[in-house]
């Protein structure tokens, strides 16, 4: 259904800026260009280990701006609330929004509230839209140009934490393992990286996970990508639960991760910057751009064997964000 | 509940820009200032005489920008869709969005789609956020300053059409009267007015109707307002249905109306501009600012008698936008 819906919108709304289909739209301007993004959050449950829908809504929009190379500045927050929703829970969510916005250094400047009758929405949905300013020298980042064989692919830490933490909280599996969402705003980290080193491409691997971002990148540019499976940072808990449930951490959503493509000679600088951040300490080079199998992502295992890594056709985990 | 919720958000999100509590946030910038606004639409039914949720979502956000004195430029559109929603209906809604955006001269530059399980939302909700540019000379408009006794209050046409058309469609009253929403983008009209005449304040009387806007204005500024009841443009159908249902058209939502406060000597110019537009032809001077009863809105009837016009405490008509 999702693909069908997307095709409807693309057909009707087509224009030069939208057709780039990045997480944030880049709007040309006389001074600094403007990045503009929107996301609706329908996560279930509203509260999960490591965050809640409010924190997530801020991080999600801040990160969409940051990975496009923009400095996130202003957010809107719009609520659709089911009648009878507990005000103390709303308070907690509002507190998280305010606190995460402060951490990220963004201002919430406009908002809206709609209340619908009981049963007409599932407790609470939040939309955040965001504006950032983007310097000319960072305009190429969301375009994924000049990527060549030999470029490396870096991630700032463990994958799959968000999706598995939310799923565990929702389904009450009660796995006795530490599982916490990685939900965090990445703009300060990304800004530090951009101040230190050139970057060719960035994207936050949320819905669809790392596999979706890599496949989109290779599909769009025609480059081949090789991922070194043993190099992938995955926590023991996520690995274990994924094995039990038959899931691949590469398809699981993250909310505090950024995938970076850069020249090999930039790797040292980028990793050094990442290691200065709590949410960058498990960073790793996870793969590289290759001249083989153009337009395809291949996963190499310990013994050198390879298999094609595809995007999942459906939503593996619904309402994860 | 609505007031309670608002107070939670104001408490947690307070900052200089948000605290102005206008329909659009004004963000200072080196060149032209930026206006930024957001609205979620939960209207029921999705299709109504004169429009649908898609057209409404564009008009609502375009108008929020326009009444703040900004030129609307870019929109985001975000959908929350109930699983199983009919694709042909989604097509119609997407078509309306595209067509209204084109009429208004705005580009849809970014979007998002979430699908939730059956029963977890009521068919379809849409969030539109918008960015406009605002010239320095129009910055005062949303601030409502310099309003003095003698200033006049103008509206561009009939009131209450949107609310009554939606209610009639929803409740299947089957009143045999022509009832159509006034849903339209007002930015071209407003821009023509601003090019011709100074304006002291503008606002679109949506949820809560004309009464809500006037009360907010008088409450915020401390001015007294007198409305000339016989001068209010109300269609026969709206008048009749309001009488039957015990409603006051002044409390009913509009989606193609703008209330303007201006000096008396600007009235002729403003009315002349309005009359050039299909949706301005029933324009009228409906009242004036007075030195009596500061902070209060008084309705004068045919015989010169007066009564205080309050805002309704609850939502008279839920899910009207």
Interface residues (C-beta under 8 A of the other chain):
Chain A: X1 X2 X4 X5 X6 X8 X9 X11 X12 X13 X15 X17 X18 X24 X25 X27 X29 X30 X31 X34 X36 X37 X38 X39 X40 X41 X42 X73 X74 X76 X77 X78 X79 X80 X81 X83 X87 X90 X91 X94 X95 X97 X98 X101 X107 X108 X109 X110 X111 X112 X113 X114 X115 X116 X117 X119 X120 X121 X122 X125 X127 X129 X131 X315 X318 X319
Chain B: X1 X2 X4 X5 X6 X8 X9 X11 X12 X13 X15 X17 X18 X24 X25 X27 X29 X30 X31 X34 X36 X37 X38 X39 X40 X41 X42 X73 X74 X76 X77 X78 X79 X80 X81 X83 X87 X90 X91 X94 X95 X97 X98 X101 X107 X108 X109 X110 X111 X112 X113 X114 X115 X116 X117 X119 X120 X121 X122 X125 X127 X129 X131 X315 X318 X319
